[in-house]
Amino acid sequence: MRPTTIHTGAWRYPGALPDANFNFAHLKRFAQTLERAKFDAFFMADHLAVLNMPLDALKHSHTVTSFEPFTLLSALAMVTEHLGLVATGSTTFDAPYHVARRFASLDHLSAGRAGWNIVTTSNPDAALNFGMTDHMEHGERYRRAREFYDVVTGLWDSWADDAFIRDAESGLYFDPEKLHVLDHKGKYLSVRGPLNIARPIQGWPVIVQAGASDSGRQLAAETAEAVFTAQSGIAAGREFYADVKARMEKARRARDHMKIMPACFVVVGDTVEEARAKRARLDSLVHYDSAIASLSIALGHDASRFDPDRPLPEKIPESNASKSGRQRAIELAQQEKLTVRQLAQRLGGYSGLAMVGTRATIADEMEEWLSSEACDGFIIMFPYLPGGLDDFVEQVVPELQRRGLFRREYEGKTLRENLGLPRPANRFFETRKASA
Ligand SMILES: Cc1cc2nc3c(=O)[nH]c(=O)nc-3n(C[C@H](O)[C@H](O)[C@H](O)COP(=O)(O)O)c2cc1C
């Protein structure tokens, strides 16, 4: 949800709520709508800095600012009962003791609905907000993340599930035999423990990963129970799925204990033409200055000199920017015969996986992904709010339910139970059986 839509033109769409990212009444309504539709979770991303884009691009966007995730999710925990609450927590800019206690607290407050999206933080500007001048090197970030995960999960296991006896008669509040002091001293981190919070309701909040590089995939295979991905096509989705599940097996984990979910932007219409028109209208609301800055970033070349109403020039000088991002932009323009303006507005809005059509065509596409080992579920991104959310919930969810692809009722009480994930054993103590 981010906490509102990712599309930078969304706040200008007719009927949109431009202040929704700081208006709790609206956010509460979105969360409750998601829960009525039996969504697994509300996911709140976090980047620890405003996005690293030129101000000319940023100044037109509502996505530039948002609530701090734990404060928002704690409030949402009080107005929902089943909806999972997943937040990003950085392994580069945070301390494991802080992270362990925040997620443990959220898990207790929400009666077992918390999830931790482990990121190494992709935005280099975050370093400047934490007393550093440079972003830590990528490989180093992931090595630290692996150790960080061990420490956080170790801290969650500080107390046996039955450590707190609370025997008023004898005066014994907890059994000291059921307390473990982690005493971690590693390459990057030094944490004594124990955590000053009882073991989370879920044992551990659900572990989520969103890395895509080789190190990201490997960390996911070893640790993640849900993986958020950003593939834009089904072939790339299948490649990622096969690769990460195979790595999981090598790490001696059951394939089923990880759910892979691509981020998917969904625009619903009564006809395919209507859905496309909605998207075109939405994209046209991305301010041109912001759109052209996004295109320049993708191409690694100043696009503001191109004629906005003609196709992309044939020859664009090579640059040191992302080669795959540049190629994707050029292919998109060719495939959909977009002018420079339209391409820029598409990139400035959302250029990843999108399903734009009717309830039936969207359900068909999702079914194809789900039935061909391309994913286990989706991170749904709504084009604009509240309309895009209401359309999805009223039209696509019933169609998915009718096809047996989506639940009609929550399976359990905790996020783990709803996702079909086991409750992890406490590595230091015997635990009661998973989701008994
Ligand atoms: C759905 C999704 C959500 C993400 N959320 C965050 C986030 O909240 N904070 C962040 O710093 N990075 C976020 N990322 C970026 C990833 O953590 C990761 O840095 C990126 O996918 C590149 O992979 P790599 O770091 O393995 O190269 C997200 C990625 C995806 C696909």
The ligand as a MOL file (V3000), in Angstrom:
LIG
                    3D

  0  0  0     0  0            999 V3000
M  V30 BEGIN CTAB
M  V30 COUNTS 31 33 0 0 0
M  V30 BEGIN ATOM
M  V30 1 C 7.2970 -5.5600 -3.7610 0
M  V30 2 C 8.6220 -4.9800 -3.3490 0
M  V30 3 C 8.6980 -4.2020 -2.2060 0
M  V30 4 C 9.9090 -3.6320 -1.8010 0
M  V30 5 N 9.9370 -2.8520 -0.6780 0
M  V30 6 C 11.0930 -2.2520 -0.3090 0
M  V30 7 C 11.1280 -1.3800 0.8170 0
M  V30 8 O 10.1230 -1.1800 1.4890 0
M  V30 9 N 12.3090 -0.7850 1.1340 0
M  V30 10 C 13.4570 -0.9790 0.3990 0
M  V30 11 O 14.4940 -0.4010 0.7340 0
M  V30 12 N 13.4520 -1.7910 -0.6830 0
M  V30 13 C 12.2970 -2.4100 -1.0580 0
M  V30 14 N 12.2840 -3.2250 -2.1650 0
M  V30 15 C 13.5450 -3.4010 -2.9260 0
M  V30 16 C 14.2340 -4.7080 -2.5770 0
M  V30 17 O 14.4980 -4.7930 -1.2030 0
M  V30 18 C 15.5420 -4.8920 -3.3370 0
M  V30 19 O 16.4860 -3.9490 -2.9360 0
M  V30 20 C 15.3870 -4.7660 -4.8160 0
M  V30 21 O 14.3650 -5.6520 -5.2170 0
M  V30 22 C 16.6970 -5.0600 -5.5480 0
M  V30 23 O 17.2110 -6.3070 -5.2140 0
M  V30 24 P 18.6990 -6.5030 -4.6950 0
M  V30 25 O 18.8530 -5.6280 -3.4730 0
M  V30 26 O 18.8110 -7.9640 -4.3600 0
M  V30 27 O 19.6000 -6.0620 -5.8110 0
M  V30 28 C 11.0830 -3.8250 -2.5790 0
M  V30 29 C 11.0010 -4.6140 -3.7330 0
M  V30 30 C 9.8060 -5.1820 -4.1280 0
M  V30 31 C 9.7770 -6.0050 -5.3740 0
M  V30 END ATOM
M  V30 BEGIN BOND
M  V30 1 1 1 2
M  V30 2 1 2 3
M  V30 3 2 2 30
M  V30 4 2 3 4
M  V30 5 1 4 5
M  V30 6 1 4 28
M  V30 7 2 5 6
M  V30 8 1 6 7
M  V30 9 1 6 13
M  V30 10 2 7 8
M  V30 11 1 7 9
M  V30 12 1 9 10
M  V30 13 2 10 11
M  V30 14 1 10 12
M  V30 15 2 12 13
M  V30 16 1 13 14
M  V30 17 1 14 15
M  V30 18 1 14 28
M  V30 19 1 15 16
M  V30 20 1 16 17
M  V30 21 1 16 18
M  V30 22 1 18 19
M  V30 23 1 18 20
M  V30 24 1 20 21
M  V30 25 1 20 22
M  V30 26 1 22 23
M  V30 27 1 23 24
M  V30 28 2 24 25
M  V30 29 1 24 26
M  V30 30 1 24 27
M  V30 31 2 28 29
M  V30 32 1 29 30
M  V30 33 1 30 31
M  V30 END BOND
M  V30 END CTAB
M  END
